Amino acid sequence: MLSYRPGSTFAHRLDPRSKLLVQFGLAIAAVAHPTLPWLAGTTALALCTLAAAGLSPLAVLRSYRVVLAVLALAPFVAGVALGPPWFRVEPALRSALYVGRILPVLFVSAAYLTSTPVRDTRAAVQRLIPGKPGQILGIGMALVVRLFPLVLADVREVRDAIHARGGEARSLQDRVRLLAVRSLERTLDRSDRLSVALRARCFAWNPTLPPLSFARRDYPVLVLGIALAVSPLATV
């Protein structure tokens, strides 16, 4: 599972606000331009972000293997027809192009997650969105980034426990039901423990966040993020 890893790469030294802007801009550009040249360009840019964060594309693909496996079904489903010729190539290719736009977004997200501490993310969000909305969004993002890997680990533990107790002999429906129920129980239990821990540690809506400041290396990244975000306007 992708999470923050301390390091000294170029991505680690960037201000989180500039990284968020590039992530936001690339997502807009990828969705707004469903063409093969734009897909190639955004994918190349996403690969550059992985290199800047010191990540291997293959390692990222392995981390997202479940998501990619689900996405890979979309072109097949889009191409299936209920009559001759039974499978249509053109809808399948069009669906594959649409699905392909998600890959660079996943790459950029992986680069951000591994190069940005959770506290810096919260600080960036609360500075970009002032007031209570920014505080709520910042806290929400921080909790999701911290808890999501733990929830996935709980699901894997439940799955392994089911297999260790002869779960393969059960029907698929029973296994899915057990996995869903036990995983939900663990998630609710973890959320209860989190609530108690927040109260015990005197949770504050507006704590002292780490200072953020732009450096020279951030300005080209900011320009890139803005250019990507406004790129749909150039085609209007």
N, C-alpha and C positions, 0 to 999 in steps of 0.2 A: 504494500500500500504506500502511495506517495505521501510524504510528509516532509516537514522542514528538516534540512540537513545543514549544519553549520559549514561554512566554507568561505573562500576568498575569491570566488569567480566574479566575472564582470556583473552577472545578474545579482549576486549577493550584495554588491556595492551600490546598486542603484536604489534610489528612493522608491518606496512602495507605491507612491502615487503615480510615478511615471510608468511603472510596470502595470498597474491597474489600467491606465489609459491605453497602453498598447494592447492589452488583453481585450478591453472593451472595443477599441477601434478595429482590431482584427476580426472580432466576432461580427461586427457590423459589415465590414467589407466582404467577409466570406458569405454571409447570408444575402447581401444585396446584389452580389455579382455571381449568379449561378452559371458561370461559363468555365470552360476548361482552362484558358489562360489565367484567369483569376484564381482558380483552384490551384494551379501549379505555382503561381506566385505566392499565395498565402501559405501553401505548404512549405515552400522554400524558406519563407520568412520564419515560420514556426520551427523548422529545423535549426535555423540560426539561433533562435531563442534557447533551444535545448543545448546547443553547443555553448552558449553564453552561461548557462547554468551548470555545465559539466555533466549533462545527462546523455545516456545512450538512447537513441530512438527505439532500439529493440527492447530495452528494459521498460520504457514507457508503454510500448505496445503490450508487453506481458502484463503490466499493471492494469491496463484497460481491456484485457482480453475478453472479459465477460460482456462489457459494453459493446466492443467491436463485433463480437459474435452475434449479438442481437441486431446490431445495425446491418450486418451482412445479410440478414434474412430479408431486408426490405426490397432490394432489387429483384430477388427471386419471387417474392409475393407480388410485386408490381407487374412482373412479366407473365405470371400464370393467367391463362384464359380458360373459360368454361367450355370452350368449343375450339374447333380447328382454327389456328394451328397449335392450340394448347399453350404455347409459350411465345410471347411477343417480345422481340429483342429491343425495339425502340423504347417502350415504357421502362424496361429493366435498365437500359443504359441511362435514361433520364433520372430514374430513381437513384442509381449508383452515383451520378454526379451530385445530386442533392445530398446524399448521405456522405459523400466525400468531403463536403464542406465542414463537417463536424470534426474531422481528424485534425486539421491545424488548430482548431479551438482547443481540443484536448491537449495537444502538444504545448501550447502556450500556457494553459492552466497548470500543467505538470511543472513547467519551468518556474512558474510563480510560486506554487506550493512548496517546492523544494528549496527555494532561495529566499523566502520571506518568513520571518517569525510571525506567529499569530498576533502578538502584541503590536507589531508594526502594522499589520493589516487593519487591526481595530483603530489604531491611531490615524491611519490614512483615511479610513472611511469617515471617522468623526470629524476630521478636518475638511473633507470634501463636502460633507452633508452636515451643516451645523444644527445645533439644537437637539431636542429629544429624538426626532427621527434618525439622526445620525448615530446617536447613542444606542438606540434599539437595533439598528442595522449592524453596527459594529459589534455589539455583544452577540447578536445572532450569528454573524459570520465566524466569530471567534469560537463559539460553542460548537458550531457545525464542523469546523476544521479540526477541533480537538476530539469530538465525540464520534464522528463518522468512522474513522479507522477502528475505534474500539467496538462500535456496533458491528462492523464487518467481521472483526475478530471473533465476536460472540457467535455470529452466524456460522462461521467456519467451525468453531468448537462444537456447536450443537450438531452440525452435519457430521463431524467426525465421531461424536458420541453415538449418533444413530447408526452409523456404519459399524462401529465397534460392537454394538449390541445386536448385530444381525439384521440391520434395517433393510439390507438388500432383498431379504425374503418378503418384505411387505410390499403392498401395491404402491404404485407411484402416488396415488391420491393420499394414502396414509402418510407416506414420507413427506410430502409437501405440507400436509396439515400439521404434522409433528414439528417440522422445521419452522413453520410460520408461528405456531403457538409458542414454542419454547423460545424462539428468538424474540418475539414480542414481550414475553415475560421478562427476559433478561434486559431488554431495552427499557422497559418501565421501571425495573428495579434499579438500573443504572441511573435513570433520570431522578428517582427518589433520592439516591445517594448524592447525586450532584446538587439537588436542592438543599439537602442538609449541609453539605460542604460549603455552599455559597453563604448560607446563613451563619455557619460557624466561623467563617473567615471575614465576616462583616462586608458582604458584597456591596460595592459602591457603583452607582451609575456613572459617575464621572471621576475615575481614578486618575492618578498622575501617569500619563502615557509617555512613552519614549519620545524624545525630540526628533523632529524630521526636518531635513533641509536639503534643498536641491544643490547638486554639484555640477560642474561643467559637463560631466559625462551624461547627466540626466537630460540636458536640453535637446540633443539630437533625438533621444528616445521620445521626449514629449512631442517634438515636431512630427515624428513618425506616427505616433498614436493619433494626433489630431488629423494628419493627412488621411489615415485609414478611416477615421470616423466620418469625415466629410466626403469621402470618395463617392458615395452614392449621388451626391449633389452634382458631380461632374458629368453624370450621364443623363441628368434631367433636361 
